[in-house]
Amino acid sequence: MGTEDRIQNAAEDWKGKAKEGFGAATDNEQMEAEGKMDQAKAGVKDKVEDVKDWVGDKVDDMHKEDDNNGM
């Protein structure tokens, strides 16, 4: 489910890591903090995708059970 979303999340995580690294290298605490925030947001979004996948799998399993039971 959501391959495009996962790619966007990975890009946001990479962007956050770059920001954090650049902020650390230039002693820019605000940019470093923004980078960490970007990474955290990407992580949360990725977990949401995991839940969506899990729910989709459970729904598929229920449909298979219905088909096997003649419903």
N, C-alpha and C positions, 0 to 999 in steps of 0.2 A: 504493500500500500504506500503511497507517498514517497516514491523514489526522489521526485523533484524536491520535496520538502527536506528529505535527508541531505540532499546535495546542498541546498541552501543553508541548512544548519551547519554542515561541515565548513562551508565557506565563511559563515559568521564566526565559527570557532577559530578558524585560521586567521581571520581578520582581527579577532580579539587577541590572539597570541602575538600577532605582529604589533598591534598597538601596545600591548603590555611590554613587549621587548623593547620597542622604540622608546616608550615612556621611561623604562628603567635605564636605558642607555643614555638618555638625555636628561635624566633626573627630573622628569615631568610627571609628578605624582598623579595629576588629574588624568593624563592620557593612560598611565599605567592602570589606574582604577577603572577607566572606561573599558580598557581591554579585558580586564578581569570580568567586568559586568557583561560584556559581549559574549565571553566564553560561558558564563553562567546561564545566560539566556539561551544560547545554543544547546547547552546540556539539558535544560528543562524542555525545550522544544523536542529534542531527540527522545526524551522519556515519554512525552505525549505521543510521539509516533509509535513507540514501543507498545503503549497501551492500546492505541488504535489498531495496531496489528494483532494484538492478543484478542481484542474483542471481535475483530473480523474473523479470526481463526475459530473462536468459540461459536459464532453464528454459523459459520460454514459447517462445523461439526454437528450442530443441532439440525441443520438442513439435511445432512447426510443420514443422521439417525431417523429423521422423519421419512426419508426416501426408503430406507431399509425396513422400516416398520409399516410401509404401505400407506403412509399419510400423504 
